[in-house]
Amino acid sequence: MVDKPVETFSSAREESTALLDGSGEPAAVERTLATVLASVVRTEHVPVDSHFFDDLGADSLVMAHFCARVRKRGDLPSVSMKDVYRYPTIRSLATALTDDPPVAPAQPAAVTPAVEPAPARPPASTRRYVLCGALQLLAFLGYFYVIAFGTAVGYEWISAGSGVLDTYSRSVVFGGVAFVGLCALPVLAKWTLVGRWKPRQIPIWSLAYVRFWIVKTLVRSDPLVLFSGSPLYLLYLRALGAKVGRGAVVLSRQVPVCTDLLTIGDGTVVRKDSFFSCYRAHAGVIQPGRVTLGRNVLVSEATVLDIDTSMGDGAQLGHASSLHRGQAVPDGGHWHGSPAQPTDVDYRAVGSARCGAVRRAAHSGVQLLLALAVYAPLAVGGLVAMLVEVPQLSTALDPGPAVLGEGTFYIEALVISFVLVFGAVPAGLLVLTVIPRLLGLTIRPGRTYRLYGFHFEVHRTIALLTNWKFLKRLFGDSSAIVHYLKGLGYDLSRVEQTGSNFGTEMKHETPYLSSVGRGTMIADGLSVMNADFSSTAFRVSRVSIGPRNFLGNRIAYPTRGRTGDNCLLATKVMVPVDGEIREGVGLLGSPSFEIPRSVLRDSSFDRFKCPEELRRGLAAKTRHNVATMAWYLLSRWIYVFALALLVTAAAELYGPLGVTGLVLADLLVLLLTTAYFVLVERAVTALRPLRPLFCSIYTPDFWEHERYWKVPSETYLRIFNGTPFKNMIWRALGVRLGRMVFDDGCHLTERAMAAIGDGCTLNSGSVVQCHSQEDGAFKSDRITIGSGCTLGVGAFVHYGVTVGDGAVLGPDSFLMKGEVVPQNAWWAGNPARPIRSHGEDERRSPPWQS
């Protein structure tokens, strides 16, 4: 069965029932609700027994506007989207609102109240904001200088070697020193600048924040982050002050920052894409806080652990779930949902195997040996070989005529950059369709393998190679992505080509056990969870997504997913792993509940289901997508060519300026990357500015929107997270952004359609997405976020939303399309709903702890 969420009603609802006409009689509430809904759907009368979606033809956007109007009235209780889907007629909704609220099951005693926040601080001054940016720029330059100095010393020493063996030996020595130095630097910086992290309030843009930012940036750029899932990664966390037990497994690359506040017990498993940073940004301050995981805990994929949360020994947290501040899972408890609540579902799918300390130590030793004897020497020696062997660069490094003055250099640089960019496509296709497939023959589905052995490394290598983002971004949102995925090993049955079968962002554990049925369309952000892990073993299994499905954004689909044919899986939905197989329905929320599979509004474009119309529309879309792919490769070719010029200029400057010339070149590379991709994005939208749309995926308006997603790059933005420079870039990209916004890693999909007010706080992993696609219908609209708002870690804001000044959206929450959040309100959950009004003390237990 679909998990039925625990009924939660805030005190505002209980108090407002006293204001109802007729002393809270359902008949009076029915009349008022019917009047409100009639005004929303623009009709004179709404029958109280008419189904909102089946009879009235409403959709979630219309009903979101209905909920917003109800919440504005003082004579009606608050209504959430979950209430609307649970009681889809005026009569059933009025009855539910006027009946005595059901008593929620008593929560375990392990649940602790939330910590009282510190008094609100005055906003940062412009002077402090500018000073913070200046110090961060100096930190950038200092780091560039260290890297440039090391590069210069290493080049001169390695290039002085005689013969291949001597050069290799010098590369091993220098590469090892550089690797150890880069690994040790974040640890030294943490203990020098901060010492031990403690729960406190760090005002953003203050000097204390600069220290926090430096440590956070270094900790997350350490080479040991690439060893997530390995015992070496646990040693890194321990060196940073975390208390990590024996036999723990951490697969997530979302590196915790305030590590002294992190406790991970023996045998605990933390799956990938989990956030447990031990800090959050809230209302202009950084709040470090504890995250405590007991022994043999399982934290599933795509989860968020807020500060001041804990899980007892043997506890489990399901995928696509979150613990909000103050929540504590008791010993042996199984919880899921956002915010999490008790369940009887067992998420542990793999048993234990023999995997002792000797095996873990041997695996770590082999990884270190490979890093020091192979990867580091190749990186360092390869750079030196390029500088020595490439005529233009070697000439620049030696006294003589300037290379940049020679016309032949530009022709050769164009040819080399062309080969690097356009040659990467056939070379990548050859490698990715051959090597992983051969490796995959050694792993059998359904068989349990021990961690840290041959099969474990083969599995990780397959995942690393087949998840290369370049080709998925190139072929995604076009007819070509189907052929690419089939080449990787996906089982796509008899494909019903739509031209938008898959987006540009998706990942898997292994492509050879991933099946997608005929006629299914998948938006961006799908994570196929082909593998299950314990602290000692793993097992790969087939994941089958049924035919005629539509999957929204940011969905983690597990091996035991219980969905079949003709399902709609909404954005950020938690796919159920128990009960009957769901077919012919939609699923929304975490934990998920049933909603209509489709609505009348989306049938506007059913004419494109006609074979003749589909053939014409698909052919035109394919031609446009091919041109978009060409623009994508062309923009990367120009960028690589510009980088080649900069590298050569750096080599020219090294002679007269020494290390300073290399530092200047590094800074110019960063400035070039930023300016170039800002110009590319502006060029894409110059002729067709982004605007609200409701159209078919077979219209030119949608194709232009797809080009906007594909051609620009967003990777460069990450380096500016947490700095004032990020705001400058957002404005250059078209975002209507207020003053002194703090952005710790927010993702804005349609920049020109988003408006964000002064002093907002945007946490890492948050998303502001101004569009939605459901089957063949595309919809987009503007999003307005008022001043002083906070978006929690992993929060998702959908299109057409208005958030009032000072409002807060909790971690991992999903604010559905069309919602209107009042000023100073506190919303949380998936889907998000009101949980606290302005002025309520955070010490009061939130509704899910009532």
N, C-alpha and C positions, 0 to 999 in steps of 0.2 A: 504493500500500500504506500501511497505518497505520505511522507511524514507530515503530520498535522502540527503546525507551529503552536507553541504554548501561547495561549491568549494573554495579551498584556494590554491593560488599559491604564493610562496615566490618571493622576489625581484630577487633572483638568477635565477629563471626560466625566468622572464621577461627580465633580462639583457642578458641571454644566447641566446635568440631568435635572437638577432642581429648578432650572429655569425654563424647562419645556412647557409649552402650552398644554393645558389639561393635566397638569401634574405628572407629566412624563408618559401619557397614554400613547401607545403606538399609533393610533389613528391620527393624532395631531402631528406627530413626527412624520408620518407618511405624507400628509398634505404638504408640510413644509419642504421635505426632501424632494417631492415630486415637482414642486414649484421651482426649486433651485435647478433641478436637472432640466426642466423644460426650458428655462432661460439659457442654459448652456448649449442645448441641442437646437435651440431656436424653433420651438414648437409650442402650441398652446396647451397641450395636455399630454402627460406621460402616465399610461396605465401603471398602477402599482404592482401588478403581477407580470409586467413585461420584462423579459431578460435584457439586461443592458446591452449585451453583445449580439445575441442571436436575433432578438426581436427589434431592438432599437437601432442596431447597426453601429453602436458606439465602439470606440477603440480606447486603448489605454491613455492616449493623449487627451481625448474628450473627458474621460473619467478623472484624469488628474486635475483638469480644470474644475470639474465638479467638486472634488475633494477640497481644493483650495478655497472655493466659495463657501463650502460648508464650514470650514475652519474659521472663516472670517465672521461668522454669525455667533452672537452670544447666546442664542436660544437653541443651539444644537450641539450635540457632542462632536468631538473631533472624529474625522473619518480618514482612514488610510487606504492606500491602494490594495493592501492585503484584505481589508474589510470588504472592499468592493468585489474582489474576485471570490471571496468566501461566501458572500451574500449578494448574488448578482441581480436582485430585484429590489424595488423600493420597499416592498412589504417585508421581505426577509431582513433587509438591512435595518429598517426601523425597529423591528422586533429585537434584533440583536443589540441595538444601541440602547433600548429602553429596559431590557431585561437586566436582572442583577448580573454584574460582571462575573464570569466564572472565576473560581479561585484557582490560581496557578499552583502547580505542584510545588511543595516546599523544596527549596534549594538546599543542598548539603551545607553543613556548617562550615565547610572549607571556604565558602564564598565570603570574601572580606569586603568591607565597604571601601569605596573609592577614597583616595587621599584628598584632603582639602587643598585646593590650589592656593598659591600665594596671592596676596592682593594685586589687583591689576596695576601694571606699571605704565607710566606715561610713555607715549610713542617716542621712538628714537628721533633725535634731532638730525637735521640735514648735515651738520658738521660731523657727527659721529658716523653717519652713513657713508660720507665721502672718505673719512679717515679709515674706516673699515675696508673700503674698496682699495685705497692706496696701499694698506698693509698687505692685503691679499695679492695685489700686483707685485709687490716686493717679494713676497713668498714665491710666486710664480718664477720671477727672475732668478731668485736664489736657487731654486730647484733646477732651472735650466742651466745655470752656471755649473752646478755640481755635475750634471749629466754631460755638459760640453767639455768640462775639464777632464772627466774620466775618459770620454771618447777620444780626446786629443792625445792623452797619455797612452792609452791603449793602442791607438793607431801607430804612433811613433815607435812604440816598443815592439809590436807584432810585425810591422813592416820591416824592421831591422833584422828579422830572422832570415836564415839562409836555408833554403830547401823546404820541402813540404813538411817533413817531420818536425823540424825546428819551429816552423810557423804554427803547426798544429799544437805543439807543446806550449808555446807562448799563448795561443788562443785559449787552451784549457786553463792555464794559470790565471790569465787576466779575466776570462769569462767566469771562473769560479769566484775570484775576488769581487767582481762586479755583482754576481748573483747574491753572494753573502751580504755585500754592502747594501744592496737594495732591499733585501729581506730584513736586515737589522735596523735600517734607518727608521721605519715607522715605529718599531718597538722603542728605540732610544728616544724618538720625539715624544711618544706618549708619556713615558716615565719622566722625561725632563720638563715638558711643558705643562703636564696635567698632574702627574702622580697617580693617585687612585681616584677613580670616578666615584662620586657620591650623589645621592638624590639631592637636587638643588634646582634653582631657577637661573638660567644663563640668558640674560637679555640679548636678543639678536642685534647685531651690529656693534656690540661692545668689544672691548679688548679681550674679555674672557671668551667671547664667541670666536674671535680670531684664532685663539689657541685651539678651541674646539674644532674649528674648520680645518686648520692645518693638520691636526691629528686625524680627523675623519678622512681627509683627502689622501693622506699618506697610507693609512691603514687599508683603505680600499683599493689602492694602486700597487700593493705589495705583490711580487710574483707568486708568493705562496697562496694567493687567492685562487690561482689556477689549479691548485691541488685540492680543491674542495672534494670531500668524499674520501680523502686519504688521512691516515694517522698524522701525516706531516701538518695538515691543516689544523688538527687539534692541538699540536705542539705550538703552532703559531698563536692560537687563541689563548693557550695557557701562558705564553710569554707576554701577552697583552694584559694578563690579570684575570682571565676567566677561570672559573672552577669547573673543569671538565673531567668527568669520570672515565674509568677504563671501559674500553669497548664501545664508546659512543660513535655514532656516524652522523656527520653533518654534510649533506649534499647541496645545501643552498649556498649560492655565491653572494647572497645579500649579507655582506659581512657586518657583524655587530660592531658597534663603535665603543659604547661605554661598557667595555668587557668586564670590568670589576664587578658589575651588577648582574652578570650572567652566570647562572649555575645550570650545568647539564649533568645529569646523573649517569651512573654506569649503564651501558647497554641501551641508551636512548637514541632514537633515530629521528632526524629532522630532514624531511624531504626537500627537493629543490623548489625554488621560487617562493620560499617562506621568508617573511620579514620578522626579524626578532632583533632589532637594532639596539634595544635597551635605551632608546631616547625617542622623544617625539617633539615636534615643533607645535606650539599651541599659543595663539593670541600674542605673538611677538616674543616668545621666550622658548628656549630649548629646555626640555624637562627630561633629564636622565632618570631612569627608573629601573627597578629590578624585573628580571624575567627568570623564573625558577622552574626548572624541569627536573622531576625526580628520576628515579631509576626505571629503566625499561619503558620509557614513555615513547609514544609514537605521535609525531607531528606530521600530518600528511601534506601533500603538495598544495601550493597556492594558498597558504594560510598567513594570517597576520597575528602576531602576539604583541599587544600593546604593553606599555610599561605597567608595573605593579600587577602582573599576572603570574599565575603559577599552575603547575600540573603535578599531582601527586604520583607516587610510585605506581607503575603499570597503567597510567591513564592514557587515553587516546583522544586525538582531535582530528576529525574528518577533513577531507580535502575541501577547498573553497570555503573555509570557515575562519573564524577569528575569535580571539579572546579580547574583550574590551577591558579597560582599566578597572581593576578591582575584582575581576572574575578569577575564580580558583577552581580547578577541576579536582575533585577529591581522589584519593587513592583508588585505583581500579575503575575510575569513571570513564564512560564513553560519551563524548560530547561532539556535537557538530552544529553548523549553522553560523550565521553572522548577525548578532552576537551569538555565541555558542550556547546550546542548551542540551540537557541530558538526552541520550538516545540509547537504544539497545542494539545498535548496529556495531558489529565487530569489524574494524578497519585493518586488523592485522591479518595479512594474507599469506605470509611466509613464516615457516618455523625456523628453528635454530639449527646451526651446523657447527662443526668443530672449526674454530677460528681463534687460536690463542695468540698470546703476546709475541711468540717467535714469528708466526706468520705475518703479523702486522709489522714487526720490526724489519723483517726481510723485505717486505713490499716497500716500506719507506726507504730502505737502503738502496734498492734498485732504482726507485724514482729519483733519489738524489744523484746516484751515479749517472743516470741518463741525462739529468739536467746539467751536471758539471762536465761530463765527458762528451756529450753529444750536442744538446740543444744550445747551451751557452757558447761553446766554441764555434758552432755553425753560425750563430747570430753575429758574434764578434768577428770571427774570421771571414765570414761572408761579406761583411761590411768592408773590411780591409781589402779583401780581394777585389771588390767592386771599385774601390778608390784607386787601387793600383792598376787593375787591368783595363778599366774603361779609359780610353785615350783622353777624352775631354777632361775627366776628373783628375787623372794623373798629371796631365799637363798643367792644370790649374794649381795643383799642389806644388809643382816645381816652378822655379823662376822661368819666366818666358813670356811670350805674348798672351794677352788676355783671351781666354776661350770665348767669352761672351761677345767678343768682337768679330768672331769668325761666322760667316753665313752658313757654312756647312754644319755647324753645331746644331742650329735650330732644325734643320732638316732631319739630322740623325736623332735628335731628341723627340721630334714628332713621330718618327718611325718606331723608336723604342717604346714610347708611351702608348702608341697604337697597338703594338704587339702585346704589351702588358695588359691592356684593358680588353681589347677584343679577343686576344688569344686566350684570356682566362676563361671564356665561355666554353669553347670546345675542349680545352685542357681539363677544366673542372668537370664537364660532363663525362669525359673518359675516365677520370680518376674515381668519381663518385659512383659511377655505375658498375665499376669492376672491382676495386679493392674492397669496399665494405661488403659487397656480395660474397666474395670469397671468404672474408672473415666470418660472415654470418653463418657459414656452413658448419662452424664449430660449436654453435650454441643451439640447443634444442628447446623449443617452447614447452613449458610445463615442467621442466626439470629444474630442481633446486641446485644452485651452485654456491660454493663458499665465496665469501668476499676476499679481495686482495690476492687473487690468483690469476692464472692465464685467462680464464673465461671472463672474469671481471674486467680485465684490461681490454679484452676484445670488445666487450659490450660498450665500454666507455669510448673506445676508438670509433666504433660504428656511429654512436650518437654524435660524437664530435664532427666527424667527416660529413655525415648526411644532413646535418643541420646548418650547413654553410649558408649564411644569410644573403650573400650576393646574388646567387642564382634564383633563390626564392623571391627576392625583391624584383629581379628582372622579369621573371615569368609570371609572378602572381597577378591576380585580377585580369587574367587573359586566358584565352583558350590553350596557350602553351603550358600552363601550370599543370594541367592534367597529364600531358605527355611526360613532363619532367618528373612528376611524382611516380608515375608508372615505371619510368626508368630507374628511379631509386629503389623500387620494390613494393610500392603500395598496391593493394588489391582494390581496384576501382570498378570491378565487374564490367558490365557493358555501360560505358559512360554516356550519360545524356548531357551533351555539351551545352553549356549556357553562356560561356565566356566569362563567367564570374563564379566558377565552381569553388575556388579557394582564393583567399586573400594573399597578401605578401608576407604575412608574419604567422608562422605556425612551426611547431616543433614536435618531436617524438623521441622515444627512447630507441626504437628500431623501426625502420620503414617496412621490414619484411613481415611484420605481424600487425599491420595497420590496414583495416578494410573500411571502405566507404561505399555505401549503396548507391544505386542508380538514381539520378535526379536530386541528390543531396547537394546543398550549397552551404559553404562554411565561410563565415567572415573572419577577420583577423584575430590572432591571439589564441588559437586552439593549441592545447598541449595534450598530446596523446600519451597517456601514462601506461606504456606497454610493460613496465617493470615494477615489481613490488620488492620491497627491501625489509629485512630485519637487521639487527646489529651484527649478524654473522653470515647472512646468506642473501641471495637475490634470485628472482625467477622472472623470466619474460613470458608473456602470454599475449594472445591475440586480442586486439581491441576492434570491435565491429560496430560501426555506426550505420544504422539502417538506411533504407532507401527513402527518398522524398522527404528528407529531414531538412530543417534549416537551423544552423547553429550560429548564435550571435557572438559577440566579442568576449574575449577573456574567459574561455571555458576550458577547464581541466577535465578530460574524459578518462575515467579509470578503467581498469581491465574488467571490472565486474559491473559496468554500467548497465542499468536496466531500462533502456529505451529501445524501441523497435521502429516500425514503419511510421512515416508521416507524422513526425514530432517537430515541434518548435521548441528549441532550447534557447531561452532568452539570455541576454548578456549577463555574465557572471553567475549563471545558475549553478547550483550544486547538483551534479548528476547523481540520482539515487543509485545505490548499490544493493538495495534489498526490495522485497515485495514483488508484485507482479510486474511484467514488462509493460511499460506505458506505450500506447499506440494511438495515433489520431488525436493527440492532445498537445497542448503547450505546457511547458514547465517554466516557472519563474521563481527566483528567490533562493535563499539558503537558510534553512532547509527548503527544498523545492515544494511547490504546490501547483495544482493544475490550473491552467487558464485556457481560453479558447485557442485552437490551433491557428486560426486566421480570423480576420475581421473583414467586414464589408468594404472598408476603405481600400484595402489592398487588392480587391478584385477589379479595380479600375483598369488594370493593365492585363487582364486575362486574354485580350485579343492576341497578345504575343505568344500565347500557348498554341495558337493555330500553327501548324507546321510551316505554311508558306510565310506567314508573318515572322515566325521565329527564324527561318532560314535567311530572310532578308536582313532582319535586325542583327543576327549573329555575324553575318558576313561584314556588315558595315562596322560593327563593334570591333571585329578582329582586325580590320584594316587600320582603325584608329589606334588600337592597342599596339600593333606592330610599329607604327610611327612613334608611339610613346616609348617603347623599348629602345628604339633608335635614339631618341632624345636622351634617354637615361644613359646609354653607353657613350654618346657624344659628350654629355656634360662631364662624365667621369674621365674621358680622354683629355679634354681640355684641362681638367684639374690636375691630372697626373703630369701633363706637359708643363704646367706652371710650377709644380713641385720640382720637376727636373731642373728647371731654370733656377729655382731657389737653391737647390742643393749645389749646383755649380757655382752660384754666386757665393755661397758659404765657403766653398773650397777656395775661391778667389780671395775672399776676405780673410781666410785663415792665415795667409802669409803675412800681410801687414798688421792685422789686428790680433792674431792669435785666438785665444779662447773667447775673447769678447766678440769676435766675428761669428763664431758658432752660436753664441747666445743670441746675438742679433738675428741670425738666420732662424733659430728655433722660434723666436717671437714673431718673425715675419711669416713663418709657416702657419702659426696659429691665427694671425690676423688675416692671411690670405684665405685660409679655409673658411673662416667666419664670413668675411666679406663676399667670397665667391658664392657660397651657397645661399646667402641672403639675396644676392642678385639673381641667382637662378630661380629661387622661389618667387621673387617679385616678377621676373620675366614670365613665368608660367601663368600668373594671375593678371598680367597687365591687360590682355585683351578680353579676358572673361573673369571679372572679379567674382569672388565667392559670394553667394547669396542664398537665401532659403529656397529649397527645392522640394517638390513632390512630383516624382517622375519615374518612368520606367528605366531599367538599366540598359535599355536599347535606344536611348536618346542621346544626342550629342552633349547635352548639359551634364549628364552623368559621366560620360567619357572624359570630359575636361576635368571633372572632379577627380577621377581616377588618376589622371596625369599629375594633378597637384599632389596626390599622395605619393606617387612613385618617384618622380624626377628629383625633387629636393632631398637633401640628406639631413638627418637629425642627430647623428652620432656625435658630432662636434659639440652639441649643446651640453653634453654631460659634464664637460670639464668646467663649465661655468656655474654648476649647481651651487647654491648657497652664497653667491656673490652678487653685488650690484650690477655686474656686467651682464648677467642673464636678463635683467630687466631691459637693458639697452638693446639687446638682440631681439627680445620679444617685440619691442616697439618697432624695430626695424622690419620685422616680419609682418607687422600689421595688427598686432594685438593692441586693443585699447586698454592700456595698463596704467594704474594709478601710481602714486608715489610710494617708494620704499616697500615694495612687495617682496616677501621672502619666498623664494622658490627653491626647494630642496630636491627637486627632481620630478616636477610635474610634466605631464605629456599633454600638449594642446594639439589636437588634430587639425582643426581649421582655425588658424590664428586670427584671420581678419573677422571672424564671426564671434569672437569671444571678447567680453568686456570684464575686466577685473579691477575692483576699486582699490583705494589707498590702503596700505598697511595690511594686506591679506597675507595669510600664512598657508603655503602650499607644500604639503609633505611629500616625501619620496614615494614613488609608485602611484600617485594620484593621477587621474585622467579627466580631462575636460573635453568631451567628444561631441561635436555639433552635428552629428549625423547618425543615421541608422539605416540598415538595409534588411528587409525581410522578404525572402524569396526574390521576386523580380521587381519589387518596389523600393525606391530610394527616397529617403526623407532627410532633410536637414533644416536647421533653424538656429537662431542665435542663442547664446547663453550669456546671462548677465549675473555677475557675482559682485555683491556690494562691498563696501569698505569694511575692513576689520574682520573679514570672514576667515575661517580655518577649515581646510580640507584635510582630513586625516590620512594616515598612511594607507595607500591602496584604495582610497575612495574613488568612485566613478560617478561623474556628473554627465547625464545624457542631454540630448538636444532639447531646445525650447524651455530651458529651466531658468527661473529667476530666484536668486538667493539674496535675502535681505541683509542689510548692514549688521555686522556683528554675529551672524549666524555661524554655527559649528556643524560640520558633517563628520560623523565619527569614522574610525578606521574601517577599511574594507566595506564601506557602505556603498549602496547603489541607489543613487538619486534618479528616479525614473523620469522619462521625458515629460515635459509640460508641468512638472511640479513647481509650486510657488512656496518657498520657505520664508516665513515671516522674519522680521528683524529680531536679532538676539535669540532666535530659537536654537535648540540643540536637537539635531536629527541623527539617527543612526539606524543601522540594520540593512538587510538586503531582502526586499526593497526598503529604502529608508522611510522612517516614520518619526513623528515628534516623540521625544522622550523626556525633554526637560525644557522649561520656559526660562526666560531671562530672570536672573535673580535667585533661582533655586540653588541651594548649596550642593556642591558636588559630593559632599559627604553623604547626602541622602542616597540610598540605594536606587539605582536606575530600575526601570520597570522589569527587566528580565531577571532581577534579583528579588523581586517583591515576594 
